[in-house]
Amino acid sequence: MLPLVAVLLATPAPVAPPDDPSFRRCLKPGDGIELRWEEPEEELGVWLLVKRLDEGREWRTWVKTWVSGPPFTLLMRSPRARNGDYAWLLFGVDREEGAFAAGDWRYFCTRE
């Protein structure tokens, strides 16, 4: 079992896409956007949360799921998905103790 301090130190670190909180360098979505992160050294579960900024400028949950490891491909099939502003966050979770730690929000946008 890992103490909470170890969980905090082991939180997965996002690698790609580049963090763009001002939404100035939008990505062409293609078939999807690959979210990449460094896997924690400790045996932790990784929880992914992706939110999309809606027309009313409110963040809405787009995806929330356990992931087995990087990368995770965020599919961009709908026109709304292909033209949007996104935020994503990773959690490192010690499933035995129930302890978890969240990383920092990262931002990107997509435009066709």
C-alpha positions in Angstrom: 0.0 0.0 0.0 1.2 3.5 -0.9 0.9 6.3 1.6 -0.8 9.5 0.3 2.5 11.2 -0.1 3.7 8.6 -2.6 0.4 8.9 -4.5 1.0 12.7 -4.8 4.5 12.2 -6.1 3.3 9.5 -8.6 0.5 11.5 -10.2 0.8 11.0 -14.0 2.3 14.1 -15.8 0.6 15.1 -19.1 3.0 15.2 -22.1 0.8 15.9 -25.2 -0.9 17.8 -26.6 0.9 20.9 -25.6 -0.8 23.0 -22.9 -2.6 25.9 -24.5 -4.8 27.7 -21.9 -5.4 30.7 -24.2 -6.6 28.4 -27.0 -4.5 30.1 -29.7 -2.8 27.0 -31.3 -5.7 24.7 -32.2 -5.1 21.2 -33.4 -6.6 19.7 -36.5 -8.6 16.8 -35.1 -8.2 14.2 -37.8 -9.6 10.9 -36.5 -8.8 11.9 -32.9 -6.4 13.6 -30.5 -3.9 11.5 -28.6 -3.6 12.4 -25.0 -0.2 11.3 -23.7 1.3 11.2 -20.2 4.2 9.8 -18.3 3.2 6.7 -16.5 3.7 6.8 -12.7 6.5 4.6 -11.4 4.2 3.2 -8.7 1.4 0.8 -9.5 -1.5 3.2 -9.6 -4.8 3.4 -11.4 -5.1 6.3 -13.7 -8.4 8.2 -14.1 -8.9 10.6 -17.0 -11.3 13.5 -17.0 -11.9 15.5 -20.1 -14.2 18.6 -20.2 -15.4 20.6 -23.1 -16.3 24.3 -23.0 -19.9 24.6 -24.3 -21.6 27.5 -26.1 -22.6 29.1 -22.8 -18.9 29.1 -21.7 -19.5 26.4 -19.1 -17.2 23.3 -18.7 -19.1 20.1 -19.3 -17.8 16.6 -18.8 -16.9 15.0 -22.1 -15.1 11.8 -21.0 -14.4 10.3 -17.6 -12.8 6.9 -17.5 -10.1 4.6 -16.1 -7.3 4.3 -18.5 -4.7 1.5 -18.7 -1.9 3.7 -19.9 -1.0 6.2 -22.5 -2.0 7.2 -25.1 -5.7 7.7 -24.9 -7.3 8.7 -28.2 -10.1 11.2 -27.9 -12.2 10.5 -30.9 -13.5 13.5 -32.9 -16.4 12.2 -34.9 -19.0 14.9 -34.4 -18.7 18.4 -35.8 -19.1 19.7 -32.2 -16.1 17.6 -31.1 -14.0 18.7 -34.0 -14.4 22.4 -33.2 -14.0 22.8 -29.4 -12.0 23.9 -26.4 -11.0 21.2 -24.0 -9.5 20.7 -20.6 -8.1 17.4 -19.3 -6.9 16.2 -16.0 -5.3 13.0 -14.7 -5.7 11.4 -11.3 -3.3 8.9 -9.8 -5.3 6.4 -7.6 -4.2 3.9 -5.1 -7.1 1.5 -5.4 -6.3 -0.4 -2.2 -6.2 2.6 0.1 -8.6 4.7 -1.9 -6.1 7.6 -1.9 -5.9 9.7 -4.9 -4.2 12.8 -6.2 -5.0 15.0 -9.2 -2.6 16.6 -11.5 -3.0 20.0 -13.1 -5.6 20.9 -15.8 -4.2 21.0 -19.3 -5.9 22.8 -22.2 -6.2 22.4 -26.0 -8.5 23.2 -28.8 -9.5 21.7 -32.1 -10.5 23.4 -35.3 -11.1 21.9 -38.7 
